Amino acid sequence: MAMQNIPIASPIKLQTVLPVPAGRGANNRKRNSMKVAIIGAGSTYTPELIEGIIQNRAQLGLDEVAMMDIDAEKLRIVGGLAVRMLEKAQMRCRTLLTEDLDEALCGADYVLAQIRVGRLPARYLDETIPLKYGLLGQETTGIGGFFKALRTIPEIRHIARRMERLCPDAWLINFSNPSGILAQMLSSETNIRAIGLCNVPINMCTDLRAQLHLPDAEFEFVGLNHLSWITSIQSGGREYLPEALARGLTGSQMKNIEQTGFDYDVVRAVGAIPSSYLQYFYFRRAKLEHQQAEAVCRAQQCMEIEKELLELYQNETLAEKPKCLEKRGGARYSEAAVSLICAIHNDKQERHVVNIQNKGAVPFLREDDVVEIAATVGKNGAQPLPLHTPENAHIRGLVEAVKAYERLTVQAARTGDDNAALSALAVHPLIGDFDAAKACYFEMKQAHRAYLPAFFAKGV
């Protein structure tokens, strides 16, 4: 169901977890208080986010949590667990469960978007149709990620437009995938303050600090969302990247990627530490063969995990994030999200890896290109940290190609133009064959027709 068509006549509502202290109502909030709106709150990831809010309560001054979703049943189940978690923690804030986007956004200070347009059945199509054409099936990159972008861009744009009217000073922190492309669209087409976020960098940094026994290490990131590399590891004025490369360290691997890892030859040839998703670029044939041979795709696995989680969440005695949520692949998700809010809200001037406008930090990209990069985060948002390492020709080549793909994808989503769409696919390094891309594109376009109105405006 498209976001703009959500029913608003009789939204679900569950209000007031605990009494709100005097002077902290929705229309009379103290300067240091806040309202957080979670869009797509029926996601089984939401308890992870609520846990992060509870753990950081002292830094937030939270008045209200509004949870919105178009799926009333999932909102009831997941939202019910979220409310029980807040009650158990004795969080003195109001809660609202609603299907009404405007109601959730009104007066918000921070908007967290985690939507999946077409839900897991659409992901199943993204992962399986491309295999027939010898193309990788993946939900955030390649042609599968392309169609996820086409479905999601209009809905994130709609959320941004409503924010411009209802909470123009709020921050949109978007986790919806593909996060980098959505950040590119938000940067070029809207006036809201937005930051794209992914849990891959925080997982890489945490694991590499542990492997190197450097708890204070700082990392330089270069690239795009799901196409990034660590090019520097600094601690105590010393550079540790050569040691990490010599040991073949790569940080954590994501649960939603079948792992082959990176051998020493790859890491040394690249001269940087690649994120997990670079496996699709460096081992494309092996990944494709694995996908074509596996009995079930990741979308089907996620359907089973989600079913299990939703059954568990309905237990009215459950009032904490269950351990089995880790199988869903959201490790450190809440840590990345809530620590970013805390850094903005408390003007911490902290270092975070985010998806924001380049502003000259990566010299070979445009000023307005969105990059995934280390940034200093405070009350004015995220300011990218300029690179201090020499340009890596390998990284530049891949990034320039994929950034061209991202720009064309945003254009195609805006115009509904088949030529822009095919041009985007033709430049993507994971495609490599125009005939296969064209045939797959038109089959997937029909399969996702309900979510692509711009491409069927003329009834084609």
Kinemage of the C-alpha trace (Angstrom):
@kinemage 1
@onewidth
@group {chain A} dominant
@subgroup {mainchain}
@vectorlist {calphas} color= white
{ca met a 1} P 0.000 0.000 0.000
{ca ala a 2} L 1.409 3.383 -0.928
{ca met a 3} L 2.013 5.725 1.967
{ca gln a 4} L -0.142 8.484 0.519
{ca asn a 5} L -3.109 6.109 0.488
{ca ile a 6} L -3.023 5.124 4.142
{ca pro a 7} L -6.391 5.224 5.889
{ca ile a 8} L -6.624 8.058 8.392
{ca ala a 9} L -10.289 8.090 9.325
{ca ser a 10} L -9.950 5.614 12.202
{ca pro a 11} L -6.313 5.259 13.213
{ca ile a 12} L -5.201 2.887 15.928
{ca lys a 13} L -4.337 4.795 19.077
{ca leu a 14} L -2.793 3.734 22.340
{ca gln a 15} L -1.842 6.721 24.458
{ca thr a 16} L -0.160 7.532 27.734
{ca val a 17} L 2.243 4.958 29.073
{ca leu a 18} L 2.851 6.936 32.270
{ca pro a 19} L 1.673 10.383 33.328
{ca val a 20} L 3.541 13.220 31.654
{ca pro a 21} L 5.061 15.717 34.106
{ca ala a 22} L 3.414 19.129 34.173
{ca gly a 23} L 4.616 21.538 31.550
{ca arg a 24} L 5.755 18.817 29.133
{ca gly a 25} L 2.663 18.370 26.979
{ca ala a 26} L 2.776 18.189 23.181
{ca asn a 27} L 2.025 21.902 22.815
{ca asn a 28} L 4.082 23.102 25.772
{ca arg a 29} L 7.307 21.135 25.737
{ca lys a 30} L 10.377 22.265 27.593
{ca arg a 31} L 13.268 23.322 25.427
{ca asn a 32} L 15.263 20.174 26.192
{ca ser a 33} L 12.366 17.757 25.689
{ca met a 34} L 11.605 15.865 22.522
{ca lys a 35} L 9.112 13.924 20.447
{ca val a 36} L 10.369 11.009 18.371
{ca ala a 37} L 8.264 9.598 15.533
{ca ile a 38} L 9.009 6.115 14.214
{ca ile a 39} L 7.637 5.588 10.694
{ca gly a 40} L 7.372 1.915 9.835
{ca ala a 41} L 7.033 1.015 13.518
{ca gly a 42} L 5.415 -2.323 12.668
{ca ser a 43} L 8.896 -3.530 11.725
{ca thr a 44} L 10.183 -6.306 13.934
{ca tyr a 45} L 13.324 -4.159 14.351
{ca thr a 46} L 11.401 -1.608 16.451
{ca pro a 47} L 12.129 -3.247 19.851
{ca glu a 48} L 15.835 -2.825 19.086
{ca leu a 49} L 15.218 0.887 18.616
{ca ile a 50} L 13.094 1.164 21.766
{ca glu a 51} L 15.849 -0.543 23.751
{ca gly a 52} L 18.291 2.105 22.552
{ca ile a 53} L 15.902 4.871 23.593
{ca ile a 54} L 15.557 3.341 27.055
{ca gln a 55} L 19.313 2.931 27.480
{ca asn a 56} L 19.908 6.570 26.531
{ca arg a 57} L 16.932 8.071 28.375
{ca ala a 58} L 19.066 10.434 30.458
{ca gln a 59} L 20.353 12.188 27.340
{ca leu a 60} L 17.038 12.511 25.527
{ca gly a 61} L 14.451 14.259 27.725
{ca leu a 62} L 11.797 12.328 25.853
{ca asp a 63} L 8.158 13.466 26.046
{ca glu a 64} L 6.510 11.348 23.384
{ca val a 65} L 7.122 8.379 21.120
{ca ala a 66} L 4.762 8.201 18.143
{ca met a 67} L 4.759 4.884 16.283
{ca met a 68} L 3.161 4.820 12.842
{ca asp a 69} L 2.619 2.026 10.326
{ca ile a 70} L 0.175 1.233 7.534
{ca asp a 71} L -0.095 -2.407 8.722
{ca ala a 72} L -2.540 -2.206 11.617
{ca glu a 73} L -1.967 -5.747 12.858
{ca lys a 74} L 1.826 -5.533 12.929
{ca leu a 75} L 1.596 -2.118 14.567
{ca arg a 76} L -0.643 -3.571 17.275
{ca ile a 77} L 1.753 -6.451 17.946
{ca val a 78} L 5.101 -4.693 17.702
{ca gly a 79} L 3.810 -1.456 19.181
{ca gly a 80} L 2.334 -3.387 22.092
{ca leu a 81} L 5.740 -4.831 22.932
{ca ala a 82} L 7.322 -1.383 22.586
{ca val a 83} L 4.821 0.063 25.060
{ca arg a 84} L 5.469 -2.762 27.539
{ca met a 85} L 9.216 -2.141 27.263
{ca leu a 86} L 8.725 1.555 28.014
{ca glu a 87} L 6.404 0.770 30.912
{ca lys a 88} L 8.870 -1.700 32.417
{ca ala a 89} L 11.613 0.929 32.180
{ca gln a 90} L 9.243 3.473 33.798
{ca met a 91} L 9.820 5.900 30.949
{ca arg a 92} L 7.702 8.948 31.736
{ca cys a 93} L 6.612 9.650 28.182
{ca arg a 94} L 3.438 9.405 26.193
{ca thr a 95} L 3.066 6.861 23.419
{ca leu a 96} L 0.927 6.924 20.326
{ca leu a 97} L 0.236 4.055 17.926
{ca thr a 98} L -1.363 5.309 14.739
{ca glu a 99} L -1.911 4.639 11.055
{ca asp a 100} L -2.051 8.391 10.446
{ca leu a 101} L 1.266 9.714 9.151
{ca asp a 102} L 0.378 13.344 9.840
{ca glu a 103} L -0.554 12.620 13.433
{ca ala a 104} L 2.768 10.873 14.018
{ca leu a 105} L 4.773 13.696 12.436
{ca cys a 106} L 3.020 16.668 13.995
{ca gly a 107} L 5.464 18.468 16.287
{ca ala a 108} L 8.166 15.790 15.994
{ca asp a 109} L 11.792 16.664 16.706
{ca tyr a 110} L 13.234 13.474 15.227
{ca val a 111} L 11.660 11.228 12.610
{ca leu a 112} L 13.083 7.718 12.224
{ca ala a 113} L 12.107 6.066 8.938
{ca gln a 114} L 12.386 2.308 8.519
{ca ile a 115} L 9.881 1.493 5.803
{ca arg a 116} L 9.811 -1.462 3.417
{ca val a 117} L 7.547 -0.738 0.459
{ca gly a 118} L 5.969 -3.985 -0.737
{ca arg a 119} L 7.155 -5.756 2.407
{ca leu a 120} L 9.049 -9.042 2.223
{ca pro a 121} L 7.102 -10.421 -0.776
{ca ala a 122} L 8.561 -7.563 -2.855
{ca arg a 123} L 12.011 -8.412 -1.530
{ca tyr a 124} L 11.440 -12.020 -2.640
{ca leu a 125} L 10.876 -10.784 -6.188
{ca asp a 126} L 13.979 -8.580 -6.002
{ca glu a 127} L 16.077 -11.569 -5.005
{ca thr a 128} L 14.680 -14.224 -7.332
{ca ile a 129} L 13.685 -12.667 -10.674
{ca pro a 130} L 17.227 -11.455 -11.510
{ca leu a 131} L 18.616 -14.990 -11.158
{ca lys a 132} L 16.740 -16.057 -14.300
{ca tyr a 133} L 18.799 -13.538 -16.264
{ca gly a 134} L 22.167 -14.376 -14.744
{ca leu a 135} L 22.062 -11.310 -12.507
{ca leu a 136} L 22.588 -11.132 -8.750
{ca gly a 137} L 19.463 -10.916 -6.631
{ca gln a 138} L 20.093 -8.604 -3.688
{ca glu a 139} L 17.785 -6.158 -1.950
{ca thr a 140} L 20.081 -3.121 -1.763
{ca thr a 141} L 22.433 -3.354 -4.729
{ca gly a 142} L 22.284 -4.471 -8.353
{ca ile a 143} L 18.930 -4.636 -10.110
{ca gly a 144} L 17.117 -5.854 -6.974
{ca gly a 145} L 18.327 -2.833 -5.043
{ca phe a 146} L 17.405 -0.659 -8.013
{ca phe a 147} L 13.755 -1.686 -7.833
{ca lys a 148} L 13.709 -1.300 -4.080
{ca ala a 149} L 14.905 2.266 -4.653
{ca leu a 150} L 12.190 2.930 -7.253
{ca arg a 151} L 9.506 1.703 -4.844
{ca thr a 152} L 10.855 3.533 -1.811
{ca ile a 153} L 11.839 6.954 -3.190
{ca pro a 154} L 8.231 8.163 -3.680
{ca glu a 155} L 7.245 7.160 -0.146
{ca ile a 156} L 10.262 8.743 1.537
{ca arg a 157} L 9.654 11.851 -0.564
{ca his a 158} L 6.046 11.890 0.673
{ca ile a 159} L 7.196 11.640 4.307
{ca ala a 160} L 9.615 14.513 3.690
{ca arg a 161} L 6.895 16.681 2.131
{ca arg a 162} L 4.632 16.140 5.148
{ca met a 163} L 7.562 16.965 7.441
{ca glu a 164} L 8.025 20.253 5.582
{ca arg a 165} L 4.472 21.133 6.608
{ca leu a 166} L 4.171 19.548 10.053
{ca cys a 167} L 7.645 19.529 11.609
{ca pro a 168} L 9.935 21.602 9.369
{ca asp a 169} L 12.700 21.830 11.982
{ca ala a 170} L 12.814 18.094 12.649
{ca trp a 171} L 15.624 15.764 11.669
{ca leu a 172} L 14.814 12.793 9.449
{ca ile a 173} L 17.106 9.881 10.204
{ca asn a 174} L 16.506 7.276 7.555
{ca phe a 175} L 17.416 3.596 7.855
{ca ser a 176} L 15.207 2.500 4.953
{ca asn a 177} L 17.238 0.913 2.177
{ca pro a 178} L 18.893 1.730 -0.103
{ca ser a 179} L 19.885 4.404 2.402
{ca gly a 180} L 22.442 6.221 0.241
{ca ile a 181} L 20.169 6.618 -2.771
{ca leu a 182} L 17.342 7.833 -0.549
{ca ala a 183} L 19.695 10.358 1.067
{ca gln a 184} L 20.687 11.524 -2.422
{ca met a 185} L 17.038 12.100 -3.308
{ca leu a 186} L 16.285 13.883 -0.027
{ca ser a 187} L 19.289 16.138 -0.498
{ca ser a 188} L 18.332 17.163 -4.025
{ca glu a 189} L 14.525 17.262 -3.887
{ca thr a 190} L 13.481 18.349 -0.383
{ca asn a 191} L 14.201 21.063 2.176
{ca ile a 192} L 14.248 18.912 5.303
{ca arg a 193} L 17.255 18.144 7.452
{ca ala a 194} L 18.091 14.501 6.733
{ca ile a 195} L 20.822 12.007 7.519
{ca gly a 196} L 21.102 8.513 6.091
{ca leu a 197} L 22.240 5.797 8.463
{ca cys a 198} L 23.427 2.196 8.200
{ca asn a 199} L 24.640 -0.254 10.843
{ca val a 200} L 27.473 -1.646 8.673
{ca pro a 201} L 30.052 1.046 9.629
{ca ile a 202} L 29.385 0.859 13.368
{ca asn a 203} L 29.727 -2.929 13.251
{ca met a 204} L 32.994 -2.697 11.322
{ca cys a 205} L 34.445 -0.108 13.695
{ca thr a 206} L 33.408 -1.979 16.845
{ca asp a 207} L 34.822 -5.286 15.658
{ca leu a 208} L 38.081 -3.822 14.339
{ca arg a 209} L 38.684 -1.966 17.613
{ca ala a 210} L 38.331 -5.307 19.399
{ca gln a 211} L 40.562 -7.194 16.949
{ca leu a 212} L 43.287 -4.547 17.130
{ca his a 213} L 42.848 -3.952 20.891
{ca leu a 214} L 42.434 -0.235 20.193
{ca pro a 215} L 39.287 0.959 22.016
{ca asp a 216} L 39.911 4.592 21.034
{ca ala a 217} L 40.700 4.019 17.338
{ca glu a 218} L 39.160 6.414 14.807
{ca phe a 219} L 38.388 5.352 11.242
{ca glu a 220} L 38.360 7.117 7.909
{ca phe a 221} L 35.560 5.877 5.650
{ca val a 222} L 35.415 6.494 1.901
{ca gly a 223} L 32.591 5.558 -0.449
{ca leu a 224} L 28.838 5.183 -0.655
{ca asn a 225} L 26.286 3.252 1.354
{ca his a 226} L 27.007 -0.482 0.949
{ca leu a 227} L 30.057 0.462 -1.129
{ca ser a 228} L 32.528 1.807 1.415
{ca trp a 229} L 36.058 1.147 2.612
{ca ile a 230} L 38.110 1.992 5.683
{ca thr a 231} L 41.214 3.825 4.474
{ca ser a 232} L 42.742 4.834 7.801
{ca ile a 233} L 42.813 3.581 11.403
{ca gln a 234} L 44.300 6.134 13.779
{ca ser a 235} L 45.086 5.680 17.464
{ca gly a 236} L 47.533 7.622 19.638
{ca gly a 237} L 48.921 9.426 16.622
{ca arg a 238} L 49.815 6.153 14.872
{ca glu a 239} L 48.408 4.643 11.660
{ca tyr a 240} L 47.270 1.027 12.080
{ca leu a 241} L 45.837 0.335 8.618
{ca pro a 242} L 49.014 -1.447 7.359
{ca glu a 243} L 48.837 -3.832 10.322
{ca ala a 244} L 45.151 -4.503 9.714
{ca leu a 245} L 45.794 -5.159 6.008
{ca ala a 246} L 48.718 -7.459 6.776
{ca arg a 247} L 46.487 -9.493 9.094
{ca gly a 248} L 43.615 -9.511 6.599
{ca leu a 249} L 41.209 -7.954 9.096
{ca thr a 250} L 37.838 -6.896 7.713
{ca gly a 251} L 35.571 -6.401 10.701
{ca ser a 252} L 32.134 -7.933 11.075
{ca gln a 253} L 30.101 -9.699 8.437
{ca met a 254} L 26.384 -9.032 8.026
{ca lys a 255} L 23.906 -11.790 8.831
{ca asn a 256} L 21.940 -11.097 5.647
{ca ile a 257} L 24.937 -11.859 3.418
{ca glu a 258} L 26.130 -15.401 2.764
{ca gln a 259} L 29.722 -15.087 3.887
{ca thr a 260} L 32.748 -15.802 1.764
{ca gly a 261} L 34.863 -13.161 3.469
{ca phe a 262} L 37.839 -11.398 1.927
{ca asp a 263} L 41.149 -13.205 1.562
{ca tyr a 264} L 44.492 -11.472 2.035
{ca asp a 265} L 44.979 -10.996 -1.689
{ca val a 266} L 41.802 -8.958 -2.074
{ca val a 267} L 42.439 -6.715 0.931
{ca arg a 268} L 46.044 -6.081 -0.049
{ca ala a 269} L 45.194 -5.449 -3.695
{ca val a 270} L 42.550 -2.910 -2.729
{ca gly a 271} L 44.738 -1.252 -0.103
{ca ala a 272} L 41.747 -0.641 2.162
{ca ile a 273} L 39.286 -2.623 4.280
{ca pro a 274} L 36.038 -3.212 2.354
{ca ser a 275} L 32.573 -3.425 3.888
{ca ser a 276} L 30.646 -6.700 3.633
{ca tyr a 277} L 28.645 -5.701 0.569
{ca leu a 278} L 31.809 -5.454 -1.532
{ca gln a 279} L 31.685 -9.257 -1.622
{ca tyr a 280} L 29.072 -8.891 -4.376
{ca phe a 281} L 31.506 -6.823 -6.438
{ca tyr a 282} L 34.675 -8.835 -5.802
{ca phe a 283} L 33.119 -12.331 -5.939
{ca arg a 284} L 30.169 -11.792 -8.260
{ca arg a 285} L 30.280 -15.212 -9.942
{ca ala a 286} L 30.552 -17.148 -6.672
{ca lys a 287} L 27.708 -15.124 -5.160
{ca leu a 288} L 25.496 -15.684 -8.190
{ca glu a 289} L 26.179 -19.418 -8.247
{ca his a 290} L 25.353 -19.649 -4.564
{ca gln a 291} L 22.083 -17.764 -5.011
{ca gln a 292} L 21.057 -19.924 -7.948
{ca ala a 293} L 21.790 -23.114 -5.989
{ca glu a 294} L 20.283 -22.260 -2.609
{ca ala a 295} L 16.929 -23.780 -1.726
{ca val a 296} L 15.515 -20.612 -0.157
{ca cys a 297} L 16.515 -16.981 -0.576
{ca arg a 298} L 17.158 -14.517 2.243
{ca ala a 299} L 13.664 -13.008 1.853
{ca gln a 300} L 12.106 -16.394 2.605
{ca gln a 301} L 14.362 -16.810 5.626
{ca cys a 302} L 13.306 -13.365 6.837
{ca met a 303} L 9.641 -14.279 6.418
{ca glu a 304} L 10.140 -17.222 8.772
{ca ile a 305} L 12.131 -15.127 11.246
{ca glu a 306} L 9.480 -12.410 11.167
{ca lys a 307} L 6.696 -14.934 11.739
{ca glu a 308} L 8.578 -16.326 14.740
{ca leu a 309} L 9.223 -12.851 16.130
{ca leu a 310} L 5.632 -11.672 15.739
{ca glu a 311} L 4.374 -14.761 17.559
{ca leu a 312} L 6.872 -14.083 20.333
{ca tyr a 313} L 5.979 -10.373 20.529
{ca gln a 314} L 2.313 -11.222 21.206
{ca asn a 315} L 3.239 -12.740 24.557
{ca glu a 316} L 1.912 -10.094 26.938
{ca thr a 317} L 4.486 -11.040 29.580
{ca leu a 318} L 7.344 -10.158 27.231
{ca ala a 319} L 8.680 -6.677 27.997
{ca glu a 320} L 12.204 -6.724 26.570
{ca lys a 321} L 13.929 -7.183 23.248
{ca pro a 322} L 14.167 -10.933 22.589
{ca lys a 323} L 17.564 -12.474 21.856
{ca cys a 324} L 16.334 -14.077 18.644
{ca leu a 325} L 15.898 -10.632 17.044
{ca glu a 326} L 19.630 -10.831 16.284
{ca lys a 327} L 18.858 -13.377 13.562
{ca arg a 328} L 17.158 -10.575 11.625
{ca gly a 329} L 20.521 -8.861 11.016
{ca gly a 330} L 20.100 -5.597 12.912
{ca ala a 331} L 23.153 -5.740 15.162
{ca arg a 332} L 23.932 -2.371 16.806
{ca tyr a 333} L 21.055 -0.821 14.884
{ca ser a 334} L 19.715 1.083 17.887
{ca glu a 335} L 23.200 2.082 18.988
{ca ala a 336} L 23.834 3.757 15.639
{ca ala a 337} L 20.441 5.466 15.590
{ca val a 338} L 20.020 6.667 19.139
{ca ser a 339} L 23.643 7.742 19.584
{ca leu a 340} L 23.196 9.923 16.491
{ca ile a 341} L 20.093 11.555 18.007
{ca cys a 342} L 21.962 12.091 21.288
{ca ala a 343} L 24.874 13.717 19.442
{ca ile a 344} L 22.557 16.193 17.686
{ca his a 345} L 20.299 16.859 20.668
{ca asn a 346} L 23.197 17.444 23.076
{ca asp a 347} L 25.576 19.101 20.581
{ca lys a 348} L 28.212 16.481 21.342
{ca gln a 349} L 30.445 17.120 18.318
{ca glu a 350} L 30.960 13.368 18.122
{ca arg a 351} L 32.354 11.335 15.246
{ca his a 352} L 29.806 9.174 13.382
{ca val a 353} L 29.771 7.499 9.971
{ca val a 354} L 26.708 8.724 8.075
{ca asn a 355} L 25.293 9.360 4.610
{ca ile a 356} L 25.372 13.111 3.926
{ca gln a 357} L 26.340 15.625 1.249
{ca asn a 358} L 29.983 15.461 0.266
{ca lys a 359} L 30.721 19.214 0.532
{ca gly a 360} L 34.197 18.693 -0.887
{ca ala a 361} L 35.318 16.027 1.586
{ca val a 362} L 35.821 13.458 -1.201
{ca pro a 363} L 37.607 15.504 -3.866
{ca phe a 364} L 36.697 13.377 -6.878
{ca leu a 365} L 32.931 13.662 -6.267
{ca arg a 366} L 30.541 16.584 -6.624
{ca glu a 367} L 29.799 18.900 -3.715
{ca asp a 368} L 26.164 17.743 -3.610
{ca asp a 369} L 26.843 14.016 -3.996
{ca val a 370} L 25.819 12.018 -0.940
{ca val a 371} L 28.664 9.937 0.458
{ca glu a 372} L 29.112 7.555 3.372
{ca ile a 373} L 31.783 9.209 5.450
{ca ala a 374} L 32.993 9.978 8.949
{ca ala a 375} L 31.499 13.245 10.173
{ca thr a 376} L 31.402 15.430 13.253
{ca val a 377} L 27.841 15.500 14.594
{ca gly a 378} L 26.345 18.233 16.769
{ca lys a 379} L 23.342 20.535 16.960
{ca asn a 380} L 23.781 21.616 13.329
{ca gly a 381} L 23.853 18.071 12.068
{ca ala a 382} L 26.724 16.177 10.475
{ca gln a 383} L 29.733 17.920 8.966
{ca pro a 384} L 31.886 15.611 6.789
{ca leu a 385} L 35.517 15.202 7.762
{ca pro a 386} L 37.877 15.759 4.809
{ca leu a 387} L 39.986 12.780 3.790
{ca his a 388} L 43.611 12.890 4.827
{ca thr a 389} L 44.823 9.778 2.996
{ca pro a 390} L 45.988 9.735 -0.639
{ca glu a 391} L 43.392 9.040 -3.297
{ca asn a 392} L 42.875 5.325 -3.955
{ca ala a 393} L 42.389 4.778 -7.702
{ca his a 394} L 40.564 1.486 -7.193
{ca ile a 395} L 38.051 3.056 -4.820
{ca arg a 396} L 37.616 6.087 -7.053
{ca gly a 397} L 36.786 3.929 -10.061
{ca leu a 398} L 34.068 1.912 -8.349
{ca val a 399} L 32.598 4.864 -6.465
{ca glu a 400} L 32.324 7.077 -9.551
{ca ala a 401} L 30.514 4.325 -11.451
{ca val a 402} L 28.057 3.559 -8.657
{ca lys a 403} L 27.462 7.253 -7.939
{ca ala a 404} L 26.509 7.732 -11.605
{ca tyr a 405} L 24.091 4.816 -11.153
{ca glu a 406} L 22.624 6.443 -8.020
{ca arg a 407} L 22.063 9.799 -9.726
{ca leu a 408} L 20.343 8.111 -12.678
{ca thr a 409} L 18.216 6.025 -10.308
{ca val a 410} L 16.930 9.159 -8.567
{ca gln a 411} L 16.185 10.673 -11.971
{ca ala a 412} L 14.337 7.557 -13.117
{ca ala a 413} L 12.245 7.433 -9.937
{ca arg a 414} L 11.304 11.088 -10.348
{ca thr a 415} L 10.397 10.913 -14.042
{ca gly a 416} L 9.248 7.334 -14.561
{ca asp a 417} L 11.529 7.253 -17.596
{ca asp a 418} L 12.546 3.826 -18.900
{ca asn a 419} L 15.597 5.258 -20.631
{ca ala a 420} L 16.947 6.751 -17.400
{ca ala a 421} L 16.272 3.427 -15.690
{ca leu a 422} L 18.115 1.399 -18.319
{ca ser a 423} L 20.950 3.915 -18.361
{ca ala a 424} L 21.308 3.490 -14.593
{ca leu a 425} L 21.453 -0.274 -14.899
{ca ala a 426} L 23.905 -0.156 -17.797
{ca val a 427} L 26.457 1.773 -15.723
{ca his a 428} L 26.167 -0.397 -12.599
{ca pro a 429} L 29.234 -2.653 -12.191
{ca leu a 430} L 27.113 -5.635 -11.095
{ca ile a 431} L 25.034 -5.721 -14.306
{ca gly a 432} L 27.460 -5.919 -17.215
{ca asp a 433} L 24.998 -6.992 -19.909
{ca phe a 434} L 22.434 -4.655 -21.427
{ca asp a 435} L 20.220 -7.375 -22.959
{ca ala a 436} L 19.941 -9.198 -19.634
{ca ala a 437} L 19.318 -5.909 -17.802
{ca lys a 438} L 16.600 -4.852 -20.247
{ca ala a 439} L 14.725 -8.153 -20.129
{ca cys a 440} L 14.941 -8.338 -16.352
{ca tyr a 441} L 13.970 -4.690 -15.975
{ca phe a 442} L 10.701 -5.036 -17.870
{ca glu a 443} L 9.721 -8.223 -16.033
{ca met a 444} L 10.436 -6.638 -12.644
{ca lys a 445} L 8.689 -3.436 -13.648
{ca gln a 446} L 5.506 -5.418 -14.250
{ca ala a 447} L 5.962 -7.476 -11.084
{ca his a 448} L 6.205 -4.293 -8.984
{ca arg a 449} L 3.622 -2.344 -10.967
{ca ala a 450} L 1.474 -1.544 -7.914
{ca tyr a 451} L 4.361 0.407 -6.372
{ca leu a 452} L 5.618 2.203 -9.482
{ca pro a 453} L 2.866 4.651 -10.520
{ca ala a 454} L 5.313 7.051 -12.184
{ca phe a 455} L 6.292 4.355 -14.687
{ca phe a 456} L 2.698 3.567 -15.638
{ca ala a 457} L 1.274 7.076 -15.891
{ca lys a 458} L 0.420 6.447 -19.522
{ca gly a 459} L -0.906 2.984 -18.856
{ca val a 460} L 2.118 1.281 -20.406
